[in-house]
Amino acid sequence: MRQTRRTRGLRYALLSLLTLPLLQACTNLGPDYQEPPVEWVADWETSLYGQVSATDLEEEDLAFWWQAFEDPILNTLIESARQENQALRIAALNIVQSRAILGIATGTQYPQLQRANGTWTRVDSWPTEGENDWDRSGFNTYNLGFDIGWELDFWGRYRRSIESADATFFASITNQQDAQVLLTAQVAETYYTWRTLALQIEIAKENAALQERSLEITTTLYDSGQNSELDVQQARTQYLGTLSTIPSLEISLRQVENALSVLLGRQPGDLPELAGLTPALPTLDPVLIDDIPARLLMRRPDIRTAAWQIAAQSAQIGVAEADLYPSISLFGTIGWSGDSFGNTNDALSTGVGPGFTWNLFNYGRLENNVRVQDALLEQAIEGYELTVLQAAREIDDAAISVVKTREQQDILEESLASARRALDISTRRYREGYSDFQRVLDAQRALAASSNNFVAIQGAHINSVVGFYKALGGGWQTVSGEDLLPVETRERMEERSDWDGLLQAPLPLTE
């Protein structure tokens, strides 16, 4: 009979707990998220259509845009940066963190109070008088209980919290994708800046060697009495002036090397990929921009991140509004108790009951918190619209830079050819005695400036193309859960904590 009653009581308690979810209401306070429309995007066109173009640019090509440079060293550096860059790893760890926070939020939809308690007591006694003095006697008492409390999500507080955490999780994914975009562009820009400086150093040395030869000629003529000392000193001044530019270029070169090392996650100076590299810049095919679909603009990871941030903040309004209403909860307990006397039977007890709390007198705190969350939502919307504007501006800025640096490059190439021709003519006329040495100095100075400017604009044009692909949001790929973090990082984290496979879990698609 005792076992039958205990079983019935246990069944009743379990049935009561299982019916709790049926009492949950379906009200969700606060606004439902809708991505704000940006009306002008669909009709927006840069005035440079027809001069710069991504007509046949597929998303896959945009994800690996640097391969169009056909530079194996650049490919190697970008691949290395993707594996070793600390900023990219931090962005990946933010995904792991936000996923764990989502797990916390998800857990709130289940009973919030789950507490097991139990006691066992042994009581012994020793009589000090009578025939049985000091004969020990005793008994045991014991009880075991389990309490559960469940705040019903009557107003959607916990559902909105999950919605907010879920949007934050997606925002962390697109933020990591944006970090890929920035890292790829930074590596390419830094690499070609290094190559530009290296080429400028080589050209400065060539110009210095040319001017040194002129100094030798004027010195020989002066020693033979055919020229004045003025020619010698002018030649020396120009030669030493050119030499003086080399150390500053070498300083910049080393600083760029160090910047590239940091991007690759290495100590300064650890760049074997650049050893023995011929200082030359690639000649890029003209980049045409006939058509930039709005989808390329709106799929930029930073814009997607801003959109997810709006979604996360929108849900917070519902969480804040839920505090204005009563909190309705159900409480339940199951207990078992007994003792070793045998005078009483072991007992199973259960209890279920509702309860509610309502913060009626909050002096405007809760209402103002709703207003705070609403203001934050509006800030997020404005930030999203600003992000879209900035993205369009970056595309247009990059496009004009591509077009105009290309025009400058063509002009300076002709200027460089003319400067070389002028130096040949002036040098020959000087040797033949038809002109003074000043013509040679002017021609050398013009050649040095033209050659340096031409290399500089070559580098600027390359970086403009890099900036254009960056402005389009190119350079990121979907990362699997297993590739999100390096193996050694996962192993180190798993040694400290039980991640239960979370570090390798697949990532959802963000679009």
ABEGO torsion letter per residue (X at the ends): XAAAAAAAAAAAAAAAAAAAAAABBABBBEBBBBBBBBAAAAABBBAABGABBAAABBAAAAAAAAAAAGBAAAAAAAAAAAAABAAAAAAAAAAAAAAAAAAAAAAAABBABBBBBBBBBBBBBBBABEAABGBBBBBBBBBBBBBBBBBBBAAGAAAAAAAAAAAAAAAAAAAAAAAAAAAAAAAAAAAAAAAAAAAAAAAAAAAAAAAAAAAAAAAAAAAAGABBAAAAAAAAAAAAAAAAAAAAAAAAAAAAAAAAAAAAGBBBGBBAAABGBBBBBBBBBBBBBABBBAAAAAABAAAAAAAAAAAAAAAAAAAAAAAABBBBBBBBBBBBBEBAAGABBBBBBBBBBBBBBBBABAGGAAAAAAAAAAAAAAAAAAAAAAAAAAAAAAAAAAAAAAAAAAAAAAAAAAAAAAAAAAAAAAAAAAAAGABBAAAAAAAAAAAAAAAAAAAAAAAAAAAAAAAAAAAAGBGBBBBBAAAABBAAAAAAAAAABBAGGAAABBBBBAX
